[in-house]
Structure formats: C-alpha cells, structure tokens
Amino acid sequence: MRSDPTRPDARSVYVRDMFAQIAPRYDATNRVLTAGLDEGWRRRAIALLAPPRGGSILDLCCGTGDVVFHLKRADSSLRVTGVDFCSPMLQGARERAQHARYGDVAFVEGDVTALPFDDESFDGATMAFSMRNVVDIDGVLREVLRVLRPGARFVNLDVSKPRNALWRRLFGLYFYGVVPLVGGFVGGSRQAYAYLPSSLTHHPDGVQLRDRFARAGFEKAACVPLVGGAIAVHTGTKPVREVAAAGGTEAS
Ligand SMILES: C[S@@+](CC[C@H](N)C(=O)[O-])C[C@H]1O[C@@H](n2cnc3c(N)ncnc32)[C@H](O)[C@@H]1O
C-alpha cells in the first residue's frame, strides 16, 4: 500500500484524469474496439466467480458499471458495490443503474489500493480491464484479501500477453496500432487510447500474474486464457482459517 493513500501518486492522477476525459464515450468505444466480444468475456469471468446467491460482491475499478450490471443480470439477488476513483466514470454508472432500475447496487468513490471497506465484508470480488492501470498490484491483491471473507473468490479479467509468438505479434499489431487510432476516433482522445496499450507492456504475463496471486496469499491461483491468451481471467480464493478444536486458536 502507498505510504499515504490520501495523496495519490502522479501516475494515478494521470490515469484518473485520462478516464475522466474518455468517460462519456467509454462504453461505446469498448464495444467498437472489441466488436462486442468484451460482454462475453465479462460473463465468462462472472461464471468463474460463481457468486453465492444473495452474496455481497465488490467490483474494483467498476468504471461505468459494466461488470456490476452483468452480476445483477446473472443473479438479481446479489448485492453489488462498485468502487472507482474517477468521478465521471461513477456518474455514468449511477445514471445507468437508475435507468435500468437495478436495486441493491452502490457506487463508491475510492482508491483500490486503500479500499474504504471493513475487513471480511464481501463474498466475492471482481475486477475488469483495470489491473494494468494500478501502480501497486501487490497492494491491490492485499486489499482484496483483506476485504474478502474466508473462502470467497477474486476474479480478475484483463488484456494479457499471448504465449504463441505469431499470435502475440498479430495481436500486438492490433493492440498497439489499431486501438489508438480507432480509440482516438470513436473515444475522442488519441492520447488516452495510446496510453492504454502501453499499460500492457510492463504488466506481468498470465503466468507471472497467477504467481503474484499465489504469493499474495490466494489459494487455487489460476489463469484461464481466452482468445488464445490475448485476454486472461485470473482467479484466486481467500484461504479458510481452521479454528483449532481445543483452545480456539486460529491457523492459516
Ligand atoms: C479500463 S476502465 C475499466 C472499467 C470497468 N471495470 C470495465 O470493465 O469496463 C479502468 C477503470 O479503473 C479505474 N481505476 C484505475 N486505477 C484505479 C485506482 N487505483 N483506484 C480506483 N479506480 C481506479 C479508472 O478510473 C477506470 O474507471
């Protein structure tokens, strides 16, 4: 975690301002850039979360609420909270929630490296297309573990790095070449859509990120590649503490 979470670092401020700039056209641009496939990837991520009925789920970096609304459509009994540090993105989410009349959804302004929630308050957590943007991945994983109840699962959906060299090259041409052009045209900011692909360059690949999940303390850390590894879903479960029969002490 950053030493002072109330004072965001320069990269976080840059990321927040960039999303504020593209917020009004964010959803439409996503659909164009992925030819609508992103909706299916979100549904797949939610299937891997397998949230318990009526459970309380946290969506980190919720943006305009896509994952939140997918969760509600998958199971209307879920109580879903989205958290994001970009106020115009949250505004879009709140308008969509009002329009669709979803109950039991809340949108909270906050930084995912210092989550504004109590320990062990959620039955599951999701994050989509955002881990590349956070400055401190290990800090986010620590925070997710803190707010999850023992046995609850975390599912992270994001762009990744295909292992096959030819597919990696072809995907790179699209991601680094076409995305900034089309994103600039449809999304209204070439600069923002040039930053997004570059956020992948120094991001861990699928295996490395899975190992970061395990090192952070998640059990059953796994990476499920989609689209030949261009997209990946990482999953991990918060360990259940065993309460010793005699004496009542807890062991991890
Ligand atoms: C690419 S959008 C993804 C939005 C949404 N999850 C989706 O699937 O469409 C990334 C979001 O992450 C948010 N974000 C980035 N870093 C953050 C941080 N440290 N704390 C909270 N939100 C953050 C941005 O404001 C933005 O809304």
Ligand as a Chemical Component Dictionary entry (heavy atoms), coordinates in Angstrom:
data_LIG
# 
_chem_comp.id                   LIG 
_chem_comp.type                 NON-POLYMER 
_chem_comp.pdbx_formal_charge   0 
_chem_comp.three_letter_code    LIG 
# 
loop_
_chem_comp_atom.comp_id 
_chem_comp_atom.atom_id 
_chem_comp_atom.alt_atom_id 
_chem_comp_atom.type_symbol 
_chem_comp_atom.charge 
_chem_comp_atom.model_Cartn_x 
_chem_comp_atom.model_Cartn_y 
_chem_comp_atom.model_Cartn_z 
_chem_comp_atom.pdbx_ordinal 
LIG C1  C1  C 0  -10.487 0.431  -18.352 1  
LIG S1  S1  S 1  -11.567 1.024  -17.103 2  
LIG C2  C2  C 0  -12.444 -0.459 -16.676 3  
LIG C3  C3  C 0  -13.837 -0.186 -16.184 4  
LIG C4  C4  C 0  -14.702 -1.399 -15.942 5  
LIG N1  N1  N 0  -14.123 -2.305 -14.972 6  
LIG C5  C5  C 0  -14.983 -2.155 -17.225 7  
LIG O1  O1  O 0  -14.833 -3.376 -17.260 8  
LIG O2  O2  O -1 -15.403 -1.516 -18.193 9  
LIG C6  C6  C 0  -10.443 1.241  -15.748 10 
LIG C7  C7  C 0  -11.081 1.894  -14.528 11 
LIG O3  O3  O 0  -10.161 1.755  -13.439 12 
LIG C8  C8  C 0  -10.249 2.917  -12.635 13 
LIG N2  N2  N 0  -9.030  2.960  -11.811 14 
LIG C9  C9  C 0  -7.742  2.890  -12.214 15 
LIG N3  N3  N 0  -6.912  2.908  -11.157 16 
LIG C10 C10 C 0  -7.703  2.977  -10.043 17 
LIG C11 C11 C 0  -7.436  3.008  -8.644  18 
LIG N4  N4  N 0  -6.184  2.995  -8.175  19 
LIG N5  N5  N 0  -8.472  3.060  -7.788  20 
LIG C12 C12 C 0  -9.757  3.095  -8.249  21 
LIG N6  N6  N 0  -10.078 3.080  -9.575  22 
LIG C13 C13 C 0  -9.054  3.006  -10.461 23 
LIG C14 C14 C 0  -10.388 4.034  -13.655 24 
LIG O4  O4  O 0  -10.928 5.206  -13.075 25 
LIG C15 C15 C 0  -11.332 3.385  -14.674 26 
LIG O5  O5  O 0  -12.676 3.675  -14.403 27 
# 
loop_
_chem_comp_bond.comp_id 
_chem_comp_bond.atom_id_1 
_chem_comp_bond.atom_id_2 
_chem_comp_bond.value_order 
_chem_comp_bond.pdbx_ordinal 
LIG C1  S1  SING 1  
LIG S1  C2  SING 2  
LIG S1  C6  SING 3  
LIG C2  C3  SING 4  
LIG C3  C4  SING 5  
LIG C4  N1  SING 6  
LIG C4  C5  SING 7  
LIG C5  O1  DOUB 8  
LIG C5  O2  SING 9  
LIG C6  C7  SING 10 
LIG C7  O3  SING 11 
LIG C7  C15 SING 12 
LIG O3  C8  SING 13 
LIG C8  N2  SING 14 
LIG C8  C14 SING 15 
LIG N2  C9  SING 16 
LIG N2  C13 SING 17 
LIG C9  N3  DOUB 18 
LIG N3  C10 SING 19 
LIG C10 C11 SING 20 
LIG C10 C13 DOUB 21 
LIG C11 N4  SING 22 
LIG C11 N5  DOUB 23 
LIG N5  C12 SING 24 
LIG C12 N6  DOUB 25 
LIG N6  C13 SING 26 
LIG C14 O4  SING 27 
LIG C14 C15 SING 28 
LIG C15 O5  SING 29 
# 
